[in-house]
Amino acid sequence: MNRSLRKVEKKLENALVPVKPDTGFVSELRLQIDQAQERRVKAKKVKIGILVAGGIVGVVVMVITIIRSLTSWDELLQSISGLFSKKERKQQTASA
């Protein structure tokens, strides 16, 4: 069995002559492969960015919902306006 495989291997080796590809073809193919890889990397980054942005939006909505369920809008608006009025008073005293 080994001899017959070696004979077939020798015949194939003699019949099949290695082909040297054109350098232009090789460089063009390499460029296409590199560009395809870059597109995949960019698409992956965009997908991750969208997932992160969606997660951040989800957390913000959840925090707003929790705050809203614990307080009424009137109390929340008063708290926010109170913070702004304190900042304005500090700025007025600092400029005077």
Long-range contacts (C-beta under 8 A, 24 or more apart in sequence): none
